[in-house]
């Protein structure tokens, strides 16, 4: 995963500097970009932080209920169904869903930054697109390994 991330970062930096000055981070000196980016981050934080807090509390309560259920089964001497843990592992390893999420976020960021600023800024979304493509490759490789065995 680290290698994929490093390759994506190198591609991102090289695309940003393509046809530009020697400094690939020259766009950060553009005050219009910083002012717009500050507004975007502020709005995303105002909306996203309460949603994140609600999600964390929700997951905590669900995990607490599941732990209580397992403890109660153990105390009563009942067996825990084998499918109980298998479903959790399969849902965590949803590589295809994660790949689609990264691709969607990347395409969305690319379109937003292209419309708001310039094609140079659209390459920010390219990072997520490349990670999504890497996850898709991983998904198809895992799928082919499962069909072989």
URVEN-V963488 format. One record per helix or strand of 2 or more residues. SS is the DSSP state (@ for helix, = for strand). FROM is the first residue (numbers start at 1). TO is the last residue. If there is no record, write none. Layout:
ss->SS from->FROM to->TO
ss->SS from->FROM to->TO
This chain:
ss->@ from->2 to->16
ss->@ from->26 to->29
ss->@ from->31 to->76
ss->@ from->82 to->92
ss->@ from->95 to->116
ss->@ from->119 to->148
